[in-house]
Amino acid sequence: MSTTVTAPNTLTSALGDASVMLRRNFTHIARSPVAIFNAALMPVVMMLIFVYVFGNAFDVGEHYINYATPGMILLAISYGLSGTAVSVSSDMAKGVINRFKVMDVSRGAVLTGHVVATMLTNVVAIAAVLGVGFALGFRPSASALDWLGALGVIVATSFGAAWLTVALGMAAKTPESAGMSVVPLIMLPFISSAIVPAAQMGQGIRQFAQYQPFTPIIEALRGFLAGNPSGGYTAAALAWCAGFAIVGYLWSRATFNKRA
């Protein structure tokens, strides 16, 4: 009597591997006070500084907390990226990836685990920022549909930034250089419309702020939260996020196949 061997469900196996990688990454984050501070507490600290120390110095045409909160949400996303890059680079430098290959763990699961862990960490940071924002007087005019639009922009931004960060971490030779490689992603929100309108900046800086990728993302988010979404900013924001995700995914897979 012949027996039929059923091939394992590749999708189910990959999802199982991804969940294992996700738990592993969260365990590492929970054991790192610096990672927790950067991901969840630093954006809140920055919000308090800008609202209470610098808020009265900026004339933004509205209550400053309402203007600043969308930018602080983006800062919450960007501040947690260094931990992701260092974690990915450490896996590569210590040979952990090669051990996973011996264990026949899905290659995609290793990368996806870092991306999902980053996105979930961002959720915690953004919730903290919004909670503090509401406590400080943030009062959005967004409808339920506008909130869904804002959530879509946040998820797209987190997803794209996470893949790009994973790629930077894999390309770095050491964990230290990986942490430095994401500094531009952390600093770009400061040279955008996150803190002050780009129109109030000096010549040169103003043009850079207007055309860099994070400004349309912030303005799209600001429009949704104000109940006045902008189709142009939203389209530009989603285009940038898609570009980050595609470049990050292709780059990280190519680097993975080369180095692992």
ROLUMBA-352945 format. One record per atom (N, C-alpha, C, O): residue number from 1; x, y, z. Coordinates in steps of 0.05 Angstrom, whole numbers, padded with zeros to 5 digits. Layout:
N
 dofi   east  north     up
  NUM      X      Y      Z
...
REM end
This chain:
260
 dofi   east  north     up
    1  00017 -00024  00000
    1  00000  00000  00000
    1  00018  00025  00000
    1  00036  00027  00016
    2  00012  00042 -00018
    2  00028  00067 -00020
    2  00017  00088 -00002
    2 -00008  00090  00002
    3  00034  00104  00010
    3  00025  00126  00027
    3  00031  00152  00013
    3  00051  00155 -00001
    4  00013  00171  00017
    4  00016  00198  00005
    4  00027  00217  00026
    4  00015  00220  00047
    5  00049  00229  00020
    5  00061  00248  00038
    5  00051  00276  00031
    5  00055  00285  00009
    6  00038  00289  00050
    6  00027  00315  00045
    6  00048  00336  00050
    6  00061  00337  00072
    7  00053  00353  00031
    7  00073  00374  00034
    7  00063  00394  00056
    7  00039  00400  00057
    8  00081  00404  00072
    8  00073  00423  00093
    8  00063  00448  00080
    8  00071  00457  00059
    9  00045  00460  00094
    9  00033  00485  00085
    9  00054  00507  00088
    9  00061  00515  00111
   10  00064  00517  00066
   10  00086  00537  00067
   10  00078  00562  00081
   10  00093  00573  00097
   11  00053  00572  00075
   11  00044  00596  00088
   11  00041  00593  00118
   11  00049  00611  00133
   12  00029  00571  00127
   12  00026  00566  00155
   12  00053  00565  00169
   12  00056  00575  00191
   13  00072  00551  00156
   13  00099  00548  00168
   13  00112  00576  00170
   13  00124  00582  00191
   14  00109  00592  00149
   14  00122  00619  00150
   14  00109  00636  00171
   14  00124  00651  00185
   15  00083  00635  00175
   15  00069  00650  00196
   15  00078  00641  00223
   15  00082  00657  00242
   16  00081  00615  00226
   16  00090  00604  00252
   16  00119  00614  00258
   16  00125  00621  00281
   17  00136  00613  00238
   17  00163  00622  00242
   17  00164  00652  00249
   17  00179  00661  00266
   18  00147  00668  00235
   18  00145  00697  00240
   18  00137  00703  00268
   18  00147  00721  00281
   19  00117  00687  00278
   19  00108  00691  00306
   19  00130  00685  00326
   19  00132  00699  00347
   20  00146  00665  00320
   20  00168  00658  00338
   20  00189  00681  00338
   20  00199  00689  00359
   21  00195  00691  00314
   21  00214  00713  00312
   21  00204  00738  00326
   21  00219  00753  00338
   22  00177  00743  00324
   22  00165  00766  00337
   22  00168  00764  00367
   22  00175  00783  00380
   23  00162  00740  00379
   23  00165  00737  00408
   23  00194  00741  00416
   23  00200  00752  00437
   24  00212  00730  00400
   24  00241  00733  00406
   24  00249  00763  00407
   24  00263  00772  00425
   25  00240  00778  00387
   25  00247  00807  00386
   25  00235  00822  00409
   25  00248  00840  00419
   26  00210  00816  00416
   26  00198  00829  00439
   26  00213  00823  00465
   26  00215  00840  00483
   27  00222  00799  00467
   27  00237  00792  00491
   27  00262  00809  00494
   27  00269  00818  00515
   28  00276  00812  00471
   28  00300  00829  00471
   28  00294  00858  00478
   28  00309  00871  00493
   29  00272  00868  00467
   29  00264  00896  00472
   29  00258  00899  00502
   29  00266  00919  00514
   30  00243  00880  00513
   30  00235  00883  00541
   30  00259  00882  00560
   30  00258  00893  00582
   31  00281  00869  00551
   31  00305  00868  00568
   31  00324  00891  00564
   31  00345  00891  00576
   32  00316  00910  00547
   32  00334  00932  00541
   32  00321  00959  00550
   32  00304  00969  00535
   33  00328  00969  00573
   33  00316  00995  00582
   33  00321  01018  00562
   33  00304  01035  00559
   34  00344  01018  00549
   34  00350  01039  00530
   34  00330  01038  00506
   34  00320  01059  00497
   35  00325  01014  00497
   35  00307  01011  00474
   35  00279  01020  00482
   35  00265  01032  00466
   36  00270  01013  00507
   36  00244  01021  00516
   36  00242  01051  00518
   36  00222  01063  00511
   37  00263  01063  00529
   37  00263  01092  00532
   37  00262  01106  00505
   37  00246  01124  00501
   38  00279  01098  00486
   38  00279  01110  00460
   38  00252  01107  00445
   38  00243  01125  00432
   39  00241  01083  00448
   39  00216  01077  00433
   39  00191  01090  00445
   39  00174  01099  00430
   40  00189  01090  00471
   40  00164  01098  00483
   40  00165  01124  00499
   40  00146  01140  00498
   41  00187  01129  00514
   41  00188  01152  00531
   41  00201  01176  00519
   41  00192  01199  00525
   42  00221  01173  00502
   42  00234  01196  00490
   42  00215  01213  00474
   42  00216  01238  00476
   43  00197  01202  00457
   43  00178  01220  00443
   43  00160  01236  00462
   43  00154  01259  00456
   44  00153  01225  00485
   44  00137  01240  00504
   44  00153  01262  00516
   44  00143  01285  00520
   45  00179  01257  00523
   45  00196  01277  00533
   45  00200  01300  00513
   45  00198  01323  00521
   46  00204  01293  00488
   46  00206  01313  00467
   46  00181  01330  00464
   46  00182  01354  00460
   47  00158  01317  00467
   47  00133  01331  00465
   47  00130  01352  00488
   47  00122  01375  00483
   48  00137  01343  00512
   48  00135  01362  00535
   48  00154  01385  00531
   48  00147  01408  00538
   49  00178  01380  00521
   49  00198  01401  00517
   49  00187  01421  00497
   49  00188  01446  00502
   50  00178  01412  00474
   50  00170  01430  00453
   50  00144  01446  00460
   50  00142  01469  00454
   51  00126  01433  00474
   51  00101  01446  00481
   51  00105  01467  00503
   51  00096  01489  00501
   52  00120  01459  00524
   52  00123  01476  00547
   52  00146  01496  00545
   52  00145  01518  00555
   53  00168  01488  00532
   53  00191  01505  00530
   53  00191  01523  00505
   53  00196  01547  00507
   54  00184  01511  00482
   54  00185  01527  00457
   54  00158  01534  00445
   54  00157  01550  00427
   55  00137  01523  00456
   55  00111  01526  00444
   55  00102  01555  00440
   55  00092  01562  00419
   56  00107  01572  00460
   56  00099  01600  00459
   56  00116  01616  00440
   56  00108  01639  00433
   57  00138  01605  00431
   57  00156  01620  00413
   57  00147  01618  00384
   57  00157  01632  00367
   58  00129  01599  00378
   58  00121  01594  00350
   58  00093  01604  00346
   58  00075  01598  00361
   59  00089  01619  00324
   59  00062  01628  00316
   59  00053  01610  00294
   59  00061  01614  00271
   60  00037  01590  00300
   60  00028  01571  00280
   60 -00001  01574  00272
   60 -00012  01559  00257
   61 -00014  01595  00283
   61 -00041  01601  00275
   61 -00062  01585  00289
   61 -00086  01587  00283
   62 -00054  01569  00309
   62 -00073  01552  00324
   62 -00059  01545  00350
   62 -00036  01550  00355
   63 -00074  01531  00368
   63 -00063  01522  00393
   63 -00040  01503  00386
   63 -00043  01484  00370
   64 -00016  01509  00398
   64  00008  01495  00389
   64  00006  01465  00393
   64  00017  01450  00377
   65 -00007  01455  00414
   65 -00009  01427  00418
   65 -00024  01413  00395
   65 -00018  01390  00388
   66 -00044  01426  00384
   66 -00058  01415  00361
   66 -00040  01414  00336
   66 -00042  01395  00320
   67 -00023  01434  00333
   67 -00004  01434  00311
   67  00018  01413  00314
   67  00025  01400  00295
   68  00028  01411  00339
   68  00052  01395  00343
   68  00047  01365  00345
   68  00064  01349  00338
   69  00023  01357  00353
   69  00018  01328  00358
   69  00023  01311  00334
   69  00035  01290  00337
   70  00014  01318  00310
   70  00020  01301  00286
   70  00050  01297  00283
   70  00060  01275  00276
   71  00066  01318  00286
   71  00095  01316  00284
   71  00107  01299  00305
   71  00126  01284  00300
   72  00096  01300  00330
   72  00105  01283  00351
   72  00099  01254  00346
   72  00114  01236  00355
   73  00077  01248  00332
   73  00071  01221  00325
   73  00092  01210  00306
   73  00101  01187  00309
   74  00101  01226  00287
   74  00122  01217  00269
   74  00149  01214  00284
   74  00164  01196  00278
   75  00154  01232  00303
   75  00178  01229  00319
   75  00177  01203  00335
   75  00197  01190  00339
   76  00153  01195  00345
   76  00150  01170  00359
   76  00157  01146  00342
   76  00169  01127  00351
   77  00151  01148  00316
   77  00158  01127  00297
   77  00188  01126  00293
   77  00200  01105  00293
   78  00200  01149  00288
   78  00228  01150  00281
   78  00247  01144  00304
   78  00268  01133  00300
   79  00239  01151  00329
   79  00257  01147  00351
   79  00262  01118  00357
   79  00283  01111  00369
   80  00243  01100  00351
   80  00247  01072  00357
   80  00263  01057  00336
   80  00268  01033  00339
   81  00271  01071  00314
   81  00284  01057  00292
   81  00312  01048  00298
   81  00321  01027  00288
   82  00327  01063  00314
   82  00355  01056  00320
   82  00356  01028  00333
   82  00374  01013  00328
   83  00337  01022  00351
   83  00337  00996  00364
   83  00333  00973  00345
   83  00345  00952  00347
   84  00316  00978  00325
   84  00312  00958  00304
   84  00337  00953  00288
   84  00345  00930  00283
   85  00350  00974  00279
   85  00374  00972  00263
   85  00396  00957  00279
   85  00410  00940  00267
   86  00400  00964  00304
   86  00420  00951  00320
   86  00414  00921  00324
   86  00432  00904  00323
   87  00389  00915  00329
   87  00381  00887  00333
   87  00386  00870  00308
   87  00396  00848  00310
   88  00379  00881  00284
   88  00383  00867  00259
   88  00413  00863  00255
   88  00421  00841  00247
   89  00428  00884  00259
   89  00457  00882  00254
   89  00470  00862  00274
   89  00488  00847  00266
   90  00461  00861  00299
   90  00471  00842  00318
   90  00466  00814  00310
   90  00483  00796  00313
   91  00442  00809  00299
   91  00436  00782  00289
   91  00455  00773  00267
   91  00464  00750  00266
   92  00462  00792  00250
   92  00480  00786  00228
   92  00509  00782  00238
   92  00523  00763  00230
   93  00518  00800  00256
   93  00545  00799  00265
   93  00551  00775  00282
   93  00573  00764  00282
   94  00531  00766  00298
   94  00536  00744  00316
   94  00530  00716  00304
   94  00532  00696  00318
   95  00522  00716  00279
   95  00517  00690  00266
   95  00491  00678  00273
   95  00486  00654  00267
   96  00473  00693  00285
   96  00446  00683  00292
   96  00431  00674  00267
   96  00417  00654  00267
   97  00433  00690  00246
   97  00419  00684  00221
   97  00427  00657  00210
   97  00410  00642  00201
   98  00453  00651  00211
   98  00462  00625  00201
   98  00451  00602  00218
   98  00446  00580  00207
   99  00447  00606  00243
   99  00436  00586  00260
   99  00407  00581  00252
   99  00397  00558  00251
  100  00392  00603  00246
  100  00365  00600  00237
  100  00364  00584  00210
  100  00345  00569  00205
  101  00384  00589  00193
  101  00384  00574  00167
  101  00387  00544  00172
  101  00375  00528  00158
  102  00405  00537  00191
  102  00408  00509  00198
  102  00382  00497  00208
  102  00376  00473  00204
  103  00367  00513  00223
  103  00342  00504  00234
  103  00319  00505  00214
  103  00296  00498  00221
  104  00325  00513  00190
  104  00305  00514  00168
  104  00282  00533  00175
  104  00259  00527  00170
  105  00290  00556  00187
  105  00270  00577  00192
  105  00267  00594  00167
  105  00287  00600  00153
  106  00243  00602  00161
  106  00237  00618  00137
  106  00253  00643  00137
  106  00253  00658  00157
  107  00267  00649  00115
  107  00283  00674  00114
  107  00265  00698  00116
  107  00272  00717  00130
  108  00242  00697  00103
  108  00223  00719  00105
  108  00214  00724  00134
  108  00209  00747  00141
  109  00211  00703  00150
  109  00202  00705  00177
  109  00222  00721  00194
  109  00214  00736  00212
  110  00248  00717  00189
  110  00268  00731  00205
  110  00265  00761  00201
  110  00266  00777  00220
  111  00262  00770  00176
  111  00259  00798  00169
  111  00232  00809  00178
  111  00230  00830  00190
  112  00211  00793  00173
  112  00184  00802  00180
  112  00181  00805  00210
  112  00166  00823  00219
  113  00194  00788  00225
  113  00192  00790  00254
  113  00202  00816  00264
  113  00190  00828  00282
  114  00225  00826  00253
  114  00235  00853  00261
  114  00216  00875  00253
  114  00212  00894  00268
  115  00204  00873  00229
  115  00186  00893  00219
  115  00161  00895  00237
  115  00153  00917  00245
  116  00149  00872  00243
  116  00124  00872  00259
  116  00130  00882  00287
  116  00114  00896  00299
  117  00153  00873  00298
  117  00160  00882  00325
  117  00164  00912  00326
  117  00155  00925  00345
  118  00176  00923  00305
  118  00179  00952  00304
  118  00152  00966  00302
  118  00148  00987  00316
  119  00134  00956  00286
  119  00108  00969  00283
  119  00092  00968  00309
  119  00079  00987  00317
  120  00093  00945  00323
  120  00079  00943  00349
  120  00091  00961  00370
  120  00077  00972  00387
  121  00117  00963  00370
  121  00130  00982  00388
  121  00122  01010  00382
  121  00118  01026  00401
  122  00119  01017  00357
  122  00109  01043  00349
  122  00081  01048  00359
  122  00074  01071  00367
  123  00064  01028  00360
  123  00037  01031  00370
  123  00038  01040  00399
  123  00023  01058  00407
  124  00055  01028  00415
  124  00058  01036  00443
  124  00067  01065  00445
  124  00056  01080  00461
  125  00087  01072  00429
  125  00098  01099  00431
  125  00077  01120  00422
  125  00074  01141  00434
  126  00062  01114  00400
  126  00042  01132  00390
  126  00019  01135  00410
  126  00009  01157  00414
  127  00011  01113  00423
  127 -00010  01114  00443
  127 -00001  01132  00467
  127 -00017  01148  00477
  128  00025  01130  00474
  128  00035  01147  00496
  128  00034  01177  00488
  128  00027  01194  00503
  129  00043  01182  00463
  129  00043  01210  00453
  129  00014  01221  00452
  129  00010  01244  00461
  130 -00004  01206  00442
  130 -00032  01215  00440
  130 -00044  01219  00468
  130 -00058  01238  00473
  131 -00038  01201  00487
  131 -00048  01204  00514
  131 -00038  01229  00527
  131 -00053  01244  00539
  132 -00012  01235  00524
  132 -00001  01259  00535
  132 -00012  01284  00520
  132 -00017  01304  00533
  133 -00015  01281  00494
  133 -00026  01303  00479
  133 -00054  01311  00488
  133 -00060  01334  00491
  134 -00071  01291  00492
  134 -00098  01296  00502
  134 -00097  01309  00530
  134 -00113  01327  00536
  135 -00079  01300  00546
  135 -00076  01312  00573
  135 -00067  01341  00572
  135 -00074  01357  00589
  136 -00052  01348  00551
  136 -00042  01375  00548
  136 -00061  01393  00533
  136 -00056  01417  00530
  137 -00083  01382  00524
  137 -00103  01399  00510
  137 -00107  01394  00481
  137 -00120  01410  00467
  138 -00096  01372  00471
  138 -00099  01366  00442
  138 -00129  01359  00437
  138 -00140  01341  00450
  139 -00141  01373  00419
  139 -00169  01369  00413
  139 -00173  01368  00382
  139 -00179  01388  00370
  140 -00170  01344  00370
  140 -00173  01341  00341
  140 -00202  01344  00333
  140 -00220  01339  00349
  141 -00206  01353  00309
  141 -00233  01356  00297
  141 -00240  01333  00279
  141 -00259  01335  00263
  142 -00225  01312  00280
  142 -00228  01290  00261
  142 -00253  01274  00266
  142 -00261  01270  00289
  143 -00266  01266  00244
  143 -00289  01248  00246
  143 -00278  01219  00247
  143 -00254  01214  00246
  144 -00297  01200  00250
  144 -00289  01172  00251
  144 -00274  01164  00225
  144 -00254  01150  00226
  145 -00284  01174  00202
  145 -00271  01168  00177
  145 -00243  01181  00175
  145 -00224  01170  00165
  146 -00241  01206  00186
  146 -00215  01219  00186
  146 -00195  01204  00204
  146 -00171  01202  00197
  147 -00204  01193  00226
  147 -00187  01177  00243
  147 -00177  01152  00229
  147 -00154  01144  00232
  148 -00194  01140  00213
  148 -00186  01117  00197
  148 -00164  01125  00177
  148 -00145  01111  00173
  149 -00168  01148  00165
  149 -00148  01158  00146
  149 -00121  01164  00160
  149 -00100  01157  00149
  150 -00123  01176  00183
  150 -00098  01181  00199
  150 -00084  01155  00207
  150 -00060  01153  00205
  151 -00100  01135  00215
  151 -00089  01109  00222
  151 -00076  01096  00198
  151 -00055  01084  00200
  152 -00088  01099  00174
  152 -00076  01088  00150
  152 -00049  01101  00144
  152 -00030  01087  00137
  153 -00047  01127  00147
  153 -00021  01141  00143
  153  00000  01132  00163
  153  00023  01127  00156
  154 -00009  01129  00188
  154  00010  01120  00209
  154  00020  01092  00204
  154  00044  01087  00206
  155  00002  01074  00197
  155  00010  01046  00191
  155  00029  01045  00167
  155  00049  01031  00168
  156  00022  01060  00146
  156  00039  01060  00122
  156  00067  01071  00128
  156  00087  01060  00119
  157  00068  01092  00144
  157  00094  01104  00151
  157  00110  01085  00168
  157  00134  01081  00163
  158  00098  01072  00188
  158  00112  01054  00205
  158  00122  01030  00189
  158  00144  01020  00193
  159  00105  01020  00171
  159  00113  00997  00154
  159  00137  01003  00136
  159  00156  00988  00135
  160  00135  01026  00122
  160  00156  01033  00104
  160  00182  01039  00119
  160  00204  01030  00110
  161  00180  01054  00141
  161  00205  01060  00157
  161  00217  01035  00169
  161  00241  01033  00170
  162  00200  01016  00177
  162  00211  00992  00189
  162  00227  00975  00168
  162  00249  00966  00175
  163  00216  00972  00144
  163  00231  00957  00124
  163  00257  00971  00116
  163  00277  00958  00113
  164  00256  00998  00114
  164  00281  01012  00107
  164  00301  01009  00129
  164  00325  01007  00124
  165  00292  01010  00154
  165  00310  01007  00177
  165  00322  00979  00178
  165  00346  00976  00184
  166  00306  00959  00172
  166  00317  00931  00171
  166  00339  00929  00150
  166  00359  00916  00155
  167  00334  00941  00127
  167  00354  00941  00106
  167  00380  00955  00115
  167  00402  00945  00109
  168  00377  00978  00128
  168  00401  00992  00138
  168  00416  00976  00158
  168  00441  00975  00159
  169  00401  00963  00176
  169  00414  00946  00196
  169  00429  00922  00185
  169  00450  00915  00194
  170  00418  00910  00164
  170  00430  00887  00151
  170  00455  00896  00135
  170  00474  00880  00133
  171  00454  00920  00124
  171  00477  00929  00108
  171  00500  00938  00125
  171  00523  00938  00116
  172  00495  00946  00150
  172  00516  00956  00168
  172  00535  00933  00176
  172  00526  00910  00179
  173  00560  00939  00179
  173  00580  00919  00186
  173  00580  00913  00216
  173  00587  00891  00224
  174  00573  00933  00232
  174  00573  00929  00261
  174  00547  00941  00273
  174  00534  00958  00260
  175  00539  00932  00297
  175  00515  00944  00309
  175  00518  00974  00314
  175  00499  00988  00313
  176  00543  00982  00320
  176  00547  01011  00325
  176  00542  01027  00300
  176  00529  01048  00301
  177  00552  01018  00278
  177  00548  01032  00253
  177  00518  01030  00244
  177  00508  01048  00231
  178  00505  01009  00252
  178  00476  01006  00246
  178  00461  01028  00260
  178  00442  01040  00249
  179  00467  01033  00286
  179  00454  01054  00300
  179  00458  01081  00288
  179  00440  01097  00288
  180  00482  01086  00278
  180  00488  01112  00265
  180  00474  01114  00238
  180  00468  01136  00229
  181  00469  01092  00225
  181  00458  01093  00197
  181  00430  01104  00197
  181  00421  01114  00176
  182  00415  01101  00219
  182  00387  01111  00219
  182  00385  01139  00231
  182  00363  01150  00234
  183  00407  01152  00237
  183  00406  01179  00247
  183  00392  01198  00228
  183  00376  01215  00237
  184  00397  01197  00202
  184  00382  01214  00184
  184  00351  01211  00186
  184  00337  01230  00185
  185  00342  01186  00190
  185  00313  01182  00193
  185  00303  01194  00219
  185  00280  01202  00220
  186  00320  01195  00239
  186  00312  01207  00264
  186  00312  01237  00263
  186  00296  01250  00275
  187  00332  01248  00248
  187  00335  01277  00247
  187  00317  01291  00227
  187  00310  01314  00231
  188  00309  01277  00206
  188  00293  01290  00185
  188  00267  01302  00195
  188  00260  01324  00186
  189  00253  01290  00214
  189  00229  01303  00224
  189  00234  01330  00237
  189  00216  01347  00236
  190  00258  01335  00248
  190  00264  01361  00259
  190  00267  01382  00238
  190  00264  01406  00243
  191  00274  01374  00213
  191  00277  01393  00191
  191  00253  01389  00172
  191  00256  01387  00148
  192  00230  01389  00184
  192  00205  01387  00169
  192  00185  01405  00181
  192  00192  01423  00197
  193  00159  01401  00175
  193  00139  01418  00186
  193  00128  01406  00213
  193  00106  01414  00221
  194  00143  01388  00225
  194  00134  01376  00250
  194  00132  01395  00273
  194  00113  01394  00288
  195  00151  01414  00275
  195  00153  01431  00298
  195  00144  01460  00292
  195  00132  01473  00308
  196  00150  01469  00267
  196  00143  01495  00259
  196  00137  01494  00229
  196  00149  01478  00215
  197  00118  01511  00219
  197  00112  01510  00190
  197  00137  01516  00173
  197  00153  01533  00180
  198  00139  01501  00152
  198  00162  01504  00134
  198  00164  01533  00123
  198  00186  01542  00118
  199  00141  01546  00120
  199  00141  01573  00109
  199  00155  01593  00127
  199  00164  01614  00118
  200  00158  01586  00153
  200  00171  01604  00172
  200  00201  01600  00173
  200  00215  01613  00189
  201  00212  01580  00159
  201  00240  01574  00160
  201  00256  01592  00141
  201  00244  01605  00123
  202  00282  01593  00145
  202  00299  01609  00128
  202  00302  01598  00100
  202  00296  01575  00095
  203  00313  01615  00083
  203  00318  01606  00055
  203  00337  01582  00054
  203  00356  01581  00069
  204  00331  01563  00037
  204  00347  01539  00035
  204  00335  01517  00053
  204  00328  01496  00043
  205  00334  01522  00079
  205  00322  01503  00097
  205  00293  01500  00091
  205  00282  01478  00092
  206  00279  01522  00083
  206  00251  01521  00077
  206  00246  01502  00053
  206  00227  01486  00054
  207  00261  01505  00032
  207  00257  01488  00009
  207  00263  01459  00015
  207  00249  01441  00006
  208  00284  01454  00031
  208  00290  01426  00039
  208  00267  01414  00055
  208  00259  01392  00050
  209  00256  01430  00074
  209  00234  01420  00090
  209  00209  01414  00074
  209  00195  01395  00079
  210  00204  01431  00054
  210  00180  01428  00038
  210  00181  01403  00020
  210  00160  01391  00015
  211  00205  01395  00011
  211  00207  01373 -00008
  211  00219  01347  00003
  211  00222  01328 -00012
  212  00225  01347  00028
  212  00235  01322  00040
  212  00211  01303  00046
  212  00189  01313  00048
  213  00215  01277  00049
  213  00193  01258  00050
  213  00175  01261  00075
  213  00151  01255  00073
  214  00185  01270  00097
  214  00169  01269  00121
  214  00149  01292  00123
  214  00129  01290  00137
  215  00154  01314  00109
  215  00135  01337  00110
  215  00107  01329  00099
  215  00087  01334  00112
  216  00105  01317  00074
  216  00079  01309  00065
  216  00065  01289  00083
  216  00041  01288  00085
  217  00081  01271  00096
  217  00069  01252  00114
  217  00057  01266  00138
  217  00035  01260  00146
  218  00072  01285  00149
  218  00062  01300  00172
  218  00037  01317  00165
  218  00018  01318  00180
  219  00039  01330  00141
  219  00016  01347  00133
  219 -00009  01330  00127
  219 -00031  01339  00132
  220 -00005  01306  00115
  220 -00028  01289  00111
  220 -00040  01281  00137
  220 -00065  01281  00140
  221 -00024  01273  00157
  221 -00034  01266  00183
  221 -00047  01289  00197
  221 -00068  01286  00209
  222 -00035  01313  00194
  222 -00046  01337  00207
  222 -00073  01344  00194
  222 -00092  01352  00209
  223 -00076  01340  00168
  223 -00101  01346  00155
  223 -00123  01327  00165
  223 -00146  01336  00170
  224 -00117  01301  00167
  224 -00137  01282  00177
  224 -00146  01289  00205
  224 -00170  01289  00211
  225 -00126  01295  00223
  225 -00133  01300  00251
  225 -00148  01326  00254
  225 -00164  01330  00273
  226 -00144  01345  00236
  226 -00158  01370  00236
  226 -00186  01369  00223
  226 -00201  01388  00223
  227 -00192  01345  00212
  227 -00218  01342  00198
  227 -00218  01355  00170
  227 -00240  01360  00159
  228 -00195  01360  00159
  228 -00193  01373  00133
  228 -00171  01359  00117
  228 -00150  01371  00111
  229 -00175  01334  00109
  229 -00154  01319  00095
  229 -00147  01331  00068
  229 -00164  01341  00054
  230 -00122  01328  00061
  230 -00112  01338  00036
  230 -00105  01314  00018
  230 -00089  01297  00025
  231 -00119  01313 -00005
  231 -00113  01291 -00024
  231 -00085  01291 -00034
  231 -00073  01270 -00038
  232 -00074  01315 -00040
  232 -00047  01318 -00050
  232 -00027  01308 -00031
  232 -00009  01292 -00038
  233 -00028  01317 -00006
  233 -00009  01309  00015
  233 -00012  01279  00020
  233  00008  01265  00024
  234 -00037  01269  00021
  234 -00041  01240  00026
  234 -00029  01223  00004
  234 -00016  01203  00010
  235 -00033  01231 -00021
  235 -00021  01215 -00043
  235  00009  01216 -00041
  235  00022  01195 -00045
  236  00021  01239 -00036
  236  00050  01241 -00034
  236  00060  01225 -00010
  236  00081  01212 -00013
  237  00046  01225  00012
  237  00054  01210  00036
  237  00055  01180  00030
  237  00074  01167  00037
  238  00033  01171  00018
  238  00031  01142  00012
  238  00052  01134 -00009
  238  00063  01111 -00007
  239  00058  01151 -00027
  239  00079  01145 -00047
  239  00106  01142 -00034
  239  00121  01124 -00040
  240  00113  01161 -00016
  240  00138  01159 -00001
  240  00139  01133  00015
  240  00160  01120  00016
  241  00117  01127  00029
  241  00117  01103  00046
  241  00120  01078  00029
  241  00135  01059  00037
  242  00107  01077  00006
  242  00110  01054 -00012
  242  00138  01052 -00022
  242  00149  01030 -00024
  243  00151  01075 -00028
  243  00178  01074 -00037
  243  00197  01064 -00016
  243  00215  01048 -00022
  244  00193  01073  00009
  244  00210  01063  00031
  244  00207  01033  00034
  244  00227  01019  00037
  245  00182  01023  00033
  245  00177  00995  00037
  245  00189  00978  00015
  245  00202  00958  00021
  246  00186  00986 -00010
  246  00196  00971 -00032
  246  00226  00970 -00032
  246  00239  00949 -00035
  247  00239  00994 -00029
  247  00268  00995 -00029
  247  00279  00979 -00005
  247  00298  00964 -00008
  248  00266  00983  00019
  248  00276  00968  00042
  248  00273  00938  00040
  248  00291  00923  00047
  249  00251  00929  00029
  249  00246  00900  00026
  249  00266  00888  00006
  249  00279  00868  00012
  250  00269  00900 -00018
  250  00287  00889 -00038
  250  00316  00890 -00028
  250  00331  00871 -00033
  251  00323  00912 -00016
  251  00351  00915 -00006
  251  00356  00895  00016
  251  00378  00882  00016
  252  00338  00892  00035
  252  00343  00874  00057
  252  00344  00845  00048
  252  00360  00829  00058
  253  00326  00837  00029
  253  00327  00809  00019
  253  00354  00804  00004
  253  00366  00783  00007
  254  00362  00824 -00012
  254  00387  00820 -00027
  254  00411  00818 -00007
  254  00428  00801 -00011
  255  00411  00835  00013
  255  00433  00834  00033
  255  00432  00808  00049
  255  00453  00796  00055
  256  00408  00799  00056
  256  00404  00774  00070
  256  00416  00751  00055
  256  00431  00735  00065
  257  00409  00749  00029
  257  00418  00727  00012
  257  00449  00728  00009
  257  00462  00707  00005
  258  00460  00752  00009
  258  00489  00755  00005
  258  00505  00749  00030
  258  00526  00736  00028
  259  00495  00757  00053
  259  00511  00756  00078
  259  00505  00731  00094
  259  00523  00721  00108
  260  00480  00721  00093
  260  00473  00699  00111
  260  00486  00673  00103
  260  00482  00653  00115
REM end
